[in-house]
Amino acid sequence: MEKATTSIFDTPIPEEELHAKYKRQNNGNMEVYYGLLLAVLSCIFIGISFIIKKISLKRLGFKGHTRAGAGGYGYLKDWLWWLGILSMGIGEGLNFGAYALAPASLVTPLGALSVLVTAVLASKILHERLNLLGKIGCTLCILGSTVIVLHAPKDEDPDTIYGLAERLKSSEFLVYVAVVVITSLILAFIVAPRFGESNVLIYVYICSAIGSLSVSAVKGTGLAIRETISGNNQVTSWLFWFFILFLLVTVSVQINYLNKALDIFSTAVVTPVYYVTFTTMVIIATGILFEEWFTIQFIDIVGSIVGFLIVIIGIFLLNWFKGVNVTMTDLPGLFSPQMHYTTSPLPDEEKLLESVA
């Protein structure tokens, strides 16, 4: 058998070993692309679910049922609302698959696409206004997500739940968990009772920080399901049920504090702030856990950060300026000089001048 070498300075490597190495790399790249596809499909289904549930709630309101915001639960008897839940369930299932196949630092930022899908469908189906700034925000979300996909880490994560469990025991990740738990407890029981109704970051930080821990459970559950489908049954493993229990606890805390934030503050404020804090915390957590950022080039790190910032700007434009009526026809007026100025004082100014005199 002829020997193949990668360069004249390298030790000769058997050709079949090189072939196996390239095959593993290609399989790993294909898994990342499959995970990317699942993440995009997940965003579509989750975005659609918001629209379906919104239609159901509006229909119940027109029929005279007590609205959900007022404590009503009539939607539980509406088939359309359950169709929205089914759509969300499919989206979350696809999200599980995406986390099992692709790095979390790639999957999580793409969650912005669900906001984009919801905004576009709300404009088309619910006839909610999507102004020029909203359209620019949608475009920025797409461009930023594309940049993230091109530059995000694509190295393989642990292939088994036992490999993931070993990484969870690393001292760096345990320190991160301790910081998250301690700061969340301080905010929940000391800071929130005093400032929770005046600062949106308090409740949003708690659900984002705890939510970043849930990603490891999602990853573990996805890996266990993938192994089971491949023939290596993990349903009987205690690790699988540990990840399930950990996921239920963290998601429950996350939903509880997100609902508190939504009950106090506007959705237009909570949505972009939550996306930014949650995604940032997930990137930090997965960076510590999987050491993804130590394996890529500096240009890819910069590209990922820039893509994330572009998505952040898009999300803020999409949510914070919903009530601003700006169209393409308004643009020429923004750049034309004002020809007439009011030289006479206004009535209030006249009263002020008379009092001074």
N, C-alpha and C positions, 0 to 999 in steps of 0.2 A: 504494500500500500504506500502510495506517495505521501510525503509529508507536506503540509501546507503551513506557511508562516505568514504572520501579519506584517513583519518587517525584517530586514536583514540582521537587526540586533536582537530579535526575539528568539526565545527557545522554540524549536519546531513543535507545532501542535498538530495532532492527528486531524485529518480532514473531517472524519465523522464527528469529532468533538466540536470543531468549528461549526459544522452544519447544525449540530444540536443547539449550540449557543445562539446562532442566528435565528433558529426556529423558535427558541424561547423568547427572544427579543421581539420577533414578529408577532407571536401570540400575545405577548404583553401589550404591544401597541394596539392590536385589534381589540383586546379587552377594554382598553381605555376608550377607544372609539365607540364601542358598544355601550359603555357606561355613559359617554357623552350623549348618545342618542336617547338612552333611557331618561337621562336628566331633562332633556328638552321635551320629550313626550310627557314626563311628569309635570312640568310647568304648564303645558297645554291643558292637561286634564284638571289640574288644580285651579287654573284660571277659569276654565269652563264651569267648575263646581261653584265658584263664587257667584257667577251670573245666574245659574240655575236656582241656587238658594235665595238669591235676591229677588228673582221673579216670584218664587213661592211665597216669600214673606210679604211682598207687595200685594199679591193676589189675596192673601189672607186678610191683609189690612183693608182692602176694598170690600171684602165680604163682612166686615164688622167684627172680626175676631180680635181679641186682645193682642196687641203687638208684642213681639219678643222683647223689645226694649222696656216694655211696661210689665214684664213678668209673665207674659202669656206663653203657653206651650202648644198652641194649636197646630204648629208646624209639624209636630210629631205624628199627626194623623194625615198629613198631606203627602201623597206619593211623589210629587214633584220635588219636595225637599229631600226625600230619601234618595231620589235619583241624583241630586247634587251630592249627597253623602257618598253614594256609590262612585261617582266620578272622582271625588276626593280620595276615596279608598284606593281606586286604581292608580291615581297619581302618586300616592304615598308608597304603594307597592312597587311602582316603577322606580321611585326614589331609593327604596331599599336596594334594588338591583344596581342602580347607578353607584351607590356607595360601596357595593361589594366589588365592582369592577374597576372603578376609577378613583383617583385620589380625592379626598374630601375637599382639598383646597381648589379643585377644579369644579366639583359638583355644587358646592354651597353658593358661590357667587352667581351661578346661573339661575338661582332662585328668583333673581330680578325679572326673569322672563315671564314668570307667572303674574307679576304686577303689570307687565306690559300687555299680556294677553287679556287680563281683566279690564284694563283701561280701554283697549281697542274694542272688545266685545260690548262693554258697557256703552260705548259711543254708538255702536251699530245697532244693538238689540234693545238696550234700555233707553236709548236716545239721550244719554248723559253727554254734556258738552265736553268735547276734547278740543281745547283751543290750540293756538299755534305753539305756545310754550310746551303744552302737553305732547304735541306731535314731535317737537324737537327732543323732548325728554325720551320718547319712545325710540327715536333714531339713535340717541346717545346710548341707551340701554343695549341696543343691538350691536352697535360698534364696540362698546366696552366689553360686552360678553365675548365678542369675536377675538378681541385682543387677549382676553384672559385665556381663552381656549388655546390660542397660539403659543402662549408663553408659560402656562401653568405647568407644574411638575408632572411628569408622566412616568416616573419610576414606579416599580411594583411595590405595593403595600404587602403586609403579611398575607400569605396564601391560606393560612389556617387560623382558627380561633385560638389555638394554643400559642401560635406565634404572636398574635395580637395581645394575648394575656401576658406574655413575657414583656412586651413593650409597656403595658399598663403598669408594670411594677417598677419601671425606671424611676430613679430618684427625681429627675427633672419633672416628670409628669405628676408625680405625687405631690411635689411642691406646688405645682400649678393648681391641682385639685384642692389642696389646703387653702391656698390664697382665694380661690373662687368661693369655697364654702364659708370661710371666715368673713370675707367682705360681704357676701350675700346675707349672712345672718346679722351682721352689724346694720346693714341697710334696712333689712326687713323689720327688725325689732327695735332699733334705736333711731335711725334717721327717718324712715318712712312715716311713722306716726306724726312727726313734726313737719316734714317737708314733702311728703309724698304727693300732696295735692297741688303743689306749686312747681315741682321740678319733674319733668317727664323722664329724665335719665335714671331716676331711682328705681322705679318699677321695671323699666326697660332693661337696665343693666342686670337686674336679678334674673329675669327670664332669659336674657341673652347669655349670661355667664353659665347658668345651670344648663341652658340649651346646648352650649358648646360641649358639655360633658356627655350629653345624650348622643352626640355624633359617634362617639366611640362605641356606644351600645348598638347604634344602628349598623355600624360597620361590622361588629361582631355577629349580630343577628344575620346580616346579609351573607357573611362568610359561612356561617353554619348552614344556612339554607342552600348556598351554592355547593358546599361539600356534600350535603345530603342528596341533592339532585345528581351529583357526580357518582354516587354509590357509597360514599363514606358517611353513614348515618350519624348525625350529631344531635338528633332530637333527644336522645337519652343522656347526653352529656350535661353535667351540672353547670358547665360554663354557658351553654345555650340558654338555660333558664335563668342564670344569673344576669345575662345581658337583657333578657326579656323583662325581668323584675326591675333592673336598673333603668331601663328605658321607660317603663310605666311611671316610675317615681319621678324621674327628671322631666318627662313630658307633662305630668300633672302639675308640677311646680311651675313649669314654663307657661302653661295655659292659664293657670290661676293668676299669675302676676301680669301677663299680657292683657287679660280681661280687665284687671284693675286699671291698667294704663288706658285702655280703650274706653272705659267707663268714665274716666276723669277728663281725658284730653281728646282732641279731635283726631279722627282717623288720618287726616292729611298730615298731622304732625307725628303721630305714633309710627305710621308705616315706614317712612324713610329713616327715622331715627333707629327703629328696631332693625331694619335691614342692615344698616351700617354697623351697629354695635354687635349684632349677632354674627354677621359675616366676619368681622374683625376678630371676635373672640374665637370663632371656629378656626380661622387661619392660624391664630396663635397656638391653639390647642393641638391642632393636627401637625403644625410645624414642630412642636415639642415632641409629640408622640411618634410621628413617622419620619422626622428629620428630612422632610421633603426638600426644604430650601437649601440644604447643604449639598445637594447633588445636581443643582442646575447652575447655569452660567449667570454672571451678573446682569447681562442684558435681559435675560428672562425674568429675573427678579424685578428689574425696573419696569419691564413690559407688563408684568402681572399687577404691580402697584398702580401703574398708569391706567390700565384697563379697569381696575377696581374704582379708581377715582372718577373715571368717566361715567361708570354706572351710577355712582353716588350722585353726581350732578344730574344725570338723567332722572333718577328717582325723585330727587327734590323738585326738579322742574315739573315733573308729572303730578306731584301731590300737593305742593305748596301753592301753586298758582291756578288751581282749578276754577276759582271764582273770578279770575281776571279775564275779561272779554278782549282778547287780542287776536286779530286775524291778519292775513296777508295784506288786506287793503289798508290796515292801520300803519304799516311800515313806512310808506312815503311821508306821512305826517310827522313821524318821529324824527326824521332827518331834515325837514324843511324849517327854516327860521320863522319865528313868530313875527308877524308884520305889525301887529297892533298891540299896544300896551295901554293899560289903564293908568291914566295920570291923576284922575281925581280920587280923593280918599274914599274908602268904603264907609257905609253908615257907622259901623263900630269905630272906625278910625276917627270919624268926625266927632263922635261923642268923647273919645279919648283926648282929642286936641282941644275941645271946648273945656273939659275938666282941667287940663293943664294950664290953659289960658286963665 
